[in-house]
Amino acid sequence: MRGYMKHKISIKLGLLFFISMILIELLLFAVLYTTVSTHRINEVMEELLTRGAGHRDVLENYFDESTLAHVALMESEAVTEVIITDGDGNILSESFNEEGYPDIFYESIDGKIEEEERVIEDEWRTEPYVATVSPIIVENEQIGNVFMFSPSEVIRSIIGHLTRQFVLVMAVLILVTILIVVALSKFITRPLIRMKEVTENLSTGKVEEYLDEHPNDELGVLASSINRLSEDLERIKKERHDFLSAIAHELRTPLTYVKGYADVAAKKKTSSEDKDHYLNIIKEEATHLTDMVQQLFQLAKMDENTFAIEPEHVDVSLVLEELKNHLYPVLKEKKTHLLIDVPPNTKVYADPMRLKQVIHNIVENALRYGGEKTTIKMTAETKKQHVIIRISDDGPGVPEDSLPYLFERLYRVDKARSREIGGTGLGLSIVREIVELHGGVVKAFNEEGLTISITWPKEDNDEKNTLSR
């Protein structure tokens, strides 16, 4: 009941505010409309007076038939009209193309002597013309008059256009006022309803909304709790989105190889030996994809935030040689040399598929950003408890201020060329996650070009086979 009363009070306050605003706006618009319309009418009348005075000045110097005809000809091409009379009111020249003249003209020449220029008709609402008169005076003697006429329709058109503009602006202001009143009413009287709306949105997956916090009351505590819940849900949503993006990145490359080798193998000119080679690669990539999909299916069923790997003792040199064979078409196309300087039987404790994935992502990054004719060198140095794998290129390197962010998700060194270069900005972030899952460390620094160093453990370090983040 109390909420209902608050709702009723908010409506009353809203209506009072709305009516007050409308009255103020109407008053201001009335004053502004009157001022602007009067100014525009005065402009038309002043222009008519000025035009008549100009003809009068010419006729005071050249009061002859040719000048009279010239003035009439000028006005016949304009919107305005002119009648020139002598001192007795007889018409000497005019520009009207119709029979009869405005009534104000006959009234003005009925025995009246004009001493100065003036407006003789300004009733634009009812009369067909507004008019002015300018006396022609030579040597202190009035020898004639210049009567100027402008159709009242010109002024009515100006005022009509002005009225439509004011009505349109007024309608927009009324609409804006209504929106402001509604928003203000909701802001003042409906904090609990707002909380209800936010929590309902959270339940449907809309986690981007937050509540204003008032720390000095109970509603502020509740709003703070809801905001923390929203932040947690948004973080989980972002992690899920980033994870799906990373998986899409991982699926794209092997699928590209499968399609590429399938297209080459399907060509009639391809030899049987090459076809067998390409089909073997396609089979290996398909197996790789199948294994990845199976792991994704297992991850989807997990309740905890874990990423299962199956580490074993892996010979790094064999993994690198296998990867080099897979990348041969790309290396050939880009005229890139891939040098491997790793002693045989250099072993690390790693998931073979993930180790290959790490090296592949780093090499792919070097191919993408190093340009053509780049040399990529892979080395391995065995220490007591770990192996340091280095992948370096002689490309342009990375700016020093970008190195700390190189392994961040979606980070790009050159954002302007992202569409030209390609990639999703996730490859190196996946590298860091996998390396850290194995208990290793990955770093990047500049030498001739970019060098990425991976410190990989040689043994299990007395941990379980399943490592989690």
C-alpha positions in Angstrom: 0.0 0.0 0.0 2.8 2.4 0.9 4.6 1.7 -2.4 1.3 2.3 -4.2 1.0 5.7 -2.5 4.5 6.6 -3.4 3.7 5.7 -7.0 0.7 8.0 -6.9 2.7 10.8 -5.4 5.3 10.4 -8.1 2.6 10.8 -10.7 1.3 14.0 -9.1 4.8 15.4 -8.8 5.5 14.5 -12.4 2.4 16.1 -13.6 3.1 19.3 -11.6 6.6 19.5 -13.0 5.4 18.8 -16.5 2.7 21.5 -16.4 5.1 24.0 -15.0 7.7 23.3 -17.6 5.1 23.5 -20.4 3.7 26.9 -19.1 7.2 28.3 -19.0 8.1 27.0 -22.4 4.8 28.4 -23.9 5.5 31.8 -22.4 9.1 31.9 -23.7 8.0 30.7 -27.1 5.2 33.3 -27.3 7.7 36.1 -26.5 10.3 34.7 -28.9 7.7 34.1 -31.7 6.3 37.6 -31.4 9.8 39.1 -31.4 11.1 37.1 -34.4 8.0 37.5 -36.5 7.8 41.3 -35.8 11.5 41.6 -36.7 10.9 39.7 -40.0 7.9 41.9 -40.9 9.9 45.0 -40.2 12.7 43.7 -42.4 10.3 43.3 -45.3 8.9 46.8 -44.8 12.4 48.4 -44.4 13.5 46.7 -47.6 10.4 48.1 -49.4 11.1 51.6 -48.1 14.8 51.3 -49.1 13.9 50.2 -52.6 11.4 53.1 -53.0 14.0 55.6 -51.7 16.5 54.3 -54.2 14.1 54.9 -57.1 13.2 58.3 -55.6 16.9 59.3 -55.5 17.4 58.4 -59.1 14.3 60.2 -60.3 15.2 63.4 -58.4 18.3 63.6 -60.6 16.8 62.2 -63.8 13.1 62.9 -64.0 12.4 61.9 -67.6 10.5 59.3 -69.6 13.5 57.0 -70.1 14.2 56.9 -66.4 10.6 56.4 -65.5 10.4 53.5 -68.0 13.6 52.0 -66.6 12.3 52.0 -63.1 9.0 50.3 -64.1 11.0 47.7 -66.1 13.1 46.9 -63.1 10.1 46.3 -60.9 8.3 44.2 -63.5 11.1 41.6 -63.1 10.9 41.6 -59.3 8.3 40.5 -56.8 7.5 44.1 -55.8 5.5 46.6 -57.9 5.9 50.4 -58.4 3.6 53.3 -59.4 5.2 56.7 -60.1 2.9 59.7 -60.2 3.4 63.4 -60.7 2.6 66.1 -58.1 -1.1 65.9 -58.9 -1.4 62.2 -58.5 -1.4 61.4 -62.2 0.3 58.0 -63.1 3.5 58.5 -65.1 4.8 54.9 -65.0 3.9 51.6 -63.4 4.9 47.9 -63.4 1.5 46.3 -62.7 0.5 43.7 -65.2 -3.1 43.6 -64.1 -6.1 46.0 -64.4 -6.8 48.1 -61.4 -4.5 49.1 -58.6 -4.7 48.5 -54.8 -7.2 50.6 -52.9 -4.5 52.1 -50.8 -3.1 53.8 -53.8 -6.3 55.7 -54.6 -6.7 56.6 -51.0 -3.1 58.0 -50.8 -3.4 60.2 -53.9 -6.7 61.7 -52.9 -5.5 65.3 -52.3 -2.7 64.3 -49.9 0.8 65.8 -50.1 3.6 63.5 -48.9 6.3 65.2 -47.0 8.5 62.2 -46.2 8.7 58.5 -47.1 6.5 56.3 -45.0 4.6 53.1 -44.8 1.0 53.6 -46.0 -0.2 50.0 -45.7 1.0 47.3 -43.3 -2.1 45.1 -42.9 -0.5 42.0 -44.4 -3.1 39.7 -42.9 -6.1 41.1 -44.7 -4.8 43.3 -47.5 -3.4 41.9 -50.8 -0.4 44.4 -50.6 1.7 46.2 -48.1 2.9 49.6 -49.5 5.2 52.6 -49.0 5.4 56.0 -50.6 8.5 58.1 -51.2 8.0 61.8 -52.3 10.1 63.1 -55.2 11.3 66.6 -54.2 13.3 68.9 -56.5 14.3 72.4 -55.3 11.9 72.1 -52.4 9.0 71.3 -54.7 7.2 68.0 -54.7 7.1 66.9 -58.3 5.8 63.3 -57.8 5.7 60.2 -55.6 7.1 56.7 -55.8 4.6 54.1 -54.5 6.1 50.7 -53.8 3.9 47.5 -53.3 4.9 44.1 -52.0 2.4 41.2 -52.1 1.2 40.3 -48.6 1.6 36.7 -49.5 5.4 37.1 -49.2 5.0 38.1 -45.5 2.4 35.4 -44.9 4.7 32.8 -46.4 7.6 33.9 -44.1 5.3 33.9 -41.0 3.9 30.5 -42.0 7.3 29.0 -42.4 8.4 30.5 -39.1 5.2 29.2 -37.4 5.8 25.7 -38.6 9.4 25.8 -37.3 8.3 27.0 -33.9 5.5 24.3 -33.7 8.1 21.6 -34.6 10.6 22.8 -32.0 7.8 23.1 -29.4 6.6 19.5 -30.2 10.2 18.2 -29.7 10.6 20.1 -26.5 7.3 18.7 -25.2 8.5 15.2 -26.0 11.8 15.8 -24.3 10.0 17.2 -21.3 7.8 14.1 -21.1 10.9 11.9 -21.2 12.7 13.9 -18.5 9.6 13.8 -16.2 9.3 10.0 -16.7 13.0 9.5 -16.0 13.0 11.8 -13.0 9.9 10.0 -11.6 11.6 6.6 -11.9 14.9 7.9 -10.5 13.3 9.3 -7.3 10.6 6.8 -6.4 11.6 3.4 -7.8 15.0 2.2 -6.4 13.6 -1.1 -5.3 11.9 -1.7 -8.6 15.2 -0.9 -10.3 16.9 -3.5 -8.2 14.3 -6.0 -9.2 14.8 -5.2 -12.8 18.6 -5.6 -12.5 18.3 -8.9 -10.7 15.9 -10.2 -13.4 18.4 -9.1 -16.1 21.2 -10.9 -14.3 19.1 -14.1 -14.4 18.7 -13.8 -18.2 22.4 -13.1 -18.8 22.4 -9.3 -19.0 25.3 -8.7 -16.7 26.4 -5.2 -17.8 24.0 -3.3 -15.6 24.9 -1.8 -12.2 23.1 0.0 -9.4 24.0 3.3 -7.8 25.4 2.7 -4.3 24.4 4.7 -1.3 26.8 3.6 1.5 24.9 5.2 4.4 21.7 3.1 4.2 20.5 -0.5 3.8 19.6 -0.1 0.2 23.3 0.9 -0.5 24.5 -2.4 1.1 22.0 -4.4 -1.0 23.0 -2.5 -4.1 26.7 -3.1 -3.4 26.0 -6.8 -3.0 24.1 -6.9 -6.3 26.9 -5.1 -8.1 29.5 -7.6 -6.8 27.3 -10.4 -8.1 27.0 -8.6 -11.5 30.8 -8.2 -11.6 31.4 -11.8 -10.9 28.9 -12.9 -13.6 30.4 -10.5 -16.1 33.9 -11.8 -15.4 32.7 -15.4 -15.9 30.9 -14.4 -19.1 34.1 -12.7 -20.4 36.2 -15.7 -19.5 33.8 -18.0 -21.4 33.8 -15.7 -24.4 37.6 -15.5 -24.4 37.8 -19.3 -24.0 35.5 -19.8 -27.0 37.5 -17.3 -29.1 40.7 -19.1 -28.2 39.3 -22.4 -29.3 38.1 -20.9 -32.6 41.6 -19.7 -33.1 43.0 -23.2 -32.5 40.5 -24.9 -34.9 41.0 -22.5 -37.7 44.6 -23.3 -38.6 44.3 -27.1 -38.9 41.1 -26.8 -40.8 42.9 -24.4 -43.2 45.6 -27.0 -43.7 43.1 -29.8 -44.3 41.3 -27.7 -46.9 44.5 -26.6 -48.6 46.0 -30.1 -48.8 42.7 -31.6 -49.9 42.5 -29.0 -52.8 46.0 -29.8 -53.9 45.5 -33.6 -53.6 42.3 -33.3 -55.7 44.1 -31.7 -58.7 44.7 -34.1 -61.6 48.3 -33.0 -62.0 49.3 -34.1 -58.5 51.4 -37.3 -58.5 50.3 -40.3 -56.5 53.3 -40.0 -54.2 52.4 -36.3 -53.4 48.8 -37.3 -52.9 49.7 -39.9 -50.4 51.9 -37.4 -48.6 49.1 -34.8 -48.5 46.5 -37.3 -47.4 48.7 -38.4 -44.5 49.0 -34.8 -43.4 45.2 -34.4 -43.7 44.8 -37.5 -41.6 47.1 -36.3 -39.0 45.3 -32.9 -38.8 42.0 -34.6 -38.7 43.2 -36.8 -35.8 44.5 -33.7 -34.1 41.1 -32.0 -34.5 39.3 -35.1 -33.3 41.4 -35.2 -30.2 40.9 -31.5 -29.5 37.1 -31.9 -29.9 37.1 -34.8 -27.5 39.0 -32.8 -24.9 36.6 -29.9 -25.4 33.7 -32.2 -24.7 35.4 -33.4 -21.6 36.0 -29.8 -20.5 32.4 -28.9 -21.1 31.3 -31.5 -18.5 33.7 -30.4 -15.8 32.3 -28.4 -13.0 35.6 -26.9 -11.8 37.7 -24.5 -13.8 40.4 -26.9 -14.9 42.2 -27.6 -18.1 43.3 -31.2 -18.3 46.7 -32.1 -19.9 48.5 -35.5 -20.2 52.2 -34.8 -19.9 54.9 -37.3 -20.8 58.6 -37.2 -21.7 58.7 -35.7 -25.2 61.7 -35.3 -27.5 61.6 -31.6 -28.5 63.7 -32.2 -31.7 61.2 -34.6 -33.1 58.3 -32.2 -32.4 60.1 -29.4 -34.1 60.9 -31.5 -37.2 57.3 -32.7 -37.4 56.1 -29.1 -37.2 58.6 -28.0 -39.8 57.2 -30.6 -42.3 53.7 -29.4 -41.6 54.6 -25.8 -42.2 56.6 -26.4 -45.4 54.0 -25.0 -47.9 53.6 -21.8 -45.9 57.4 -21.4 -45.4 57.9 -21.9 -49.1 55.2 -19.4 -50.0 56.7 -16.7 -47.7 60.3 -17.6 -48.7 61.0 -18.1 -45.0 63.8 -20.2 -43.6 63.1 -22.3 -40.5 66.3 -23.4 -38.8 66.3 -26.0 -36.0 69.3 -26.2 -33.8 68.2 -28.7 -31.1 70.3 -31.7 -30.1 68.6 -35.0 -30.5 66.9 -36.6 -27.4 66.3 -33.2 -25.8 63.3 -34.1 -23.7 60.8 -32.1 -21.7 57.8 -33.2 -19.6 54.9 -32.0 -21.6 51.7 -32.9 -23.3 52.9 -33.6 -26.9 49.9 -32.0 -28.6 50.1 -28.9 -26.4 53.9 -28.6 -26.9 53.4 -28.7 -30.6 50.5 -26.2 -30.3 52.8 -23.8 -28.3 55.6 -23.9 -30.9 53.2 -23.7 -33.8 51.5 -20.5 -32.4 54.9 -18.8 -31.9 56.1 -19.7 -35.4 52.8 -18.6 -36.9 53.1 -15.3 -35.1 56.7 -14.9 -36.5 55.4 -15.7 -40.0 52.5 -13.3 -39.8 54.5 -10.3 -38.5 58.0 -11.0 -39.8 57.2 -10.6 -43.4 58.6 -12.5 -46.4 62.2 -13.8 -46.5 62.4 -14.0 -42.7 64.7 -16.4 -41.0 63.2 -18.2 -38.0 65.6 -20.0 -35.7 64.6 -22.5 -33.0 67.2 -23.6 -30.3 67.1 -25.5 -27.1 69.4 -25.3 -24.1 69.3 -28.0 -21.4 69.7 -27.0 -17.8 69.6 -29.1 -14.7 65.8 -29.1 -14.1 64.4 -27.5 -17.2 65.0 -26.9 -20.9 65.0 -23.4 -22.4 63.5 -23.3 -25.9 64.1 -20.1 -27.9 62.3 -19.1 -31.1 63.7 -16.0 -32.7 63.3 -14.2 -36.0 65.1 -11.4 -37.8 61.9 -9.4 -38.3 61.2 -5.8 -37.2 60.8 -6.9 -33.5 58.3 -5.3 -31.1 58.3 -1.9 -29.4 59.7 -2.1 -25.9 56.5 -0.6 -24.4 54.5 -3.4 -26.0 56.6 -6.4 -24.7 54.8 -6.5 -21.3 51.4 -6.9 -23.0 52.4 -9.3 -25.8 50.9 -12.3 -24.1 47.6 -10.5 -23.1 44.5 -11.7 -24.8 43.4 -9.8 -27.9 46.4 -7.5 -27.6 47.8 -6.3 -31.0 51.0 -4.3 -31.5 49.8 -2.7 -34.7 46.0 -2.2 -34.4 45.9 -0.3 -37.7 47.1 -3.4 -39.6 45.0 -6.0 -37.8 42.8 -6.7 -40.8 45.7 -6.7 -43.2 47.8 -9.1 -41.1 45.0 -11.2 -39.8 45.0 -13.3 -36.6 42.8 -12.9 -33.6 45.3 -11.7 -31.1 44.9 -14.9 -29.0 47.8 -17.1 -30.2 50.4 -15.9 -27.7 48.0 -15.7 -24.8 47.2 -19.4 -25.4 51.0 -20.0 -25.4 51.4 -18.4 -22.0 48.4 -20.4 -20.5 49.7 -23.7 -21.7 53.3 -23.1 -20.6 52.2 -22.0 -17.2 49.9 -25.1 -16.9 53.1 -27.2 -17.3 54.9 -25.2 -14.6 57.0 -23.3 -17.1 57.6 -19.6 -17.9 57.5 -17.7 -21.2 59.1 -14.4 -21.9 59.6 -12.1 -24.9 62.5 -9.7 -25.7 64.1 -8.1 -28.7 67.4 -9.2 -30.2 67.8 -9.0 -34.0 64.1 -9.3 -34.1 61.7 -10.8 -31.6 62.8 -13.7 -29.4 60.4 -15.8 -27.3 62.0 -17.9 -24.6 60.2 -20.8 -23.0 61.5 -22.4 -19.8 60.0 -25.9 -19.8 60.4 -28.4 -16.9 62.2 -31.7 -17.6 60.4 -33.7 -14.9 57.0 -33.9 -13.3 58.1 -31.9 -10.2 56.2 -34.4 -8.0 52.8 -33.0 -9.2 49.8 -34.9 -10.5 49.4 -35.5 -14.2 46.5 -33.2 -14.3 47.6 -29.6 -13.9 45.0 -26.8 -13.4 45.2 -23.1 -13.6 
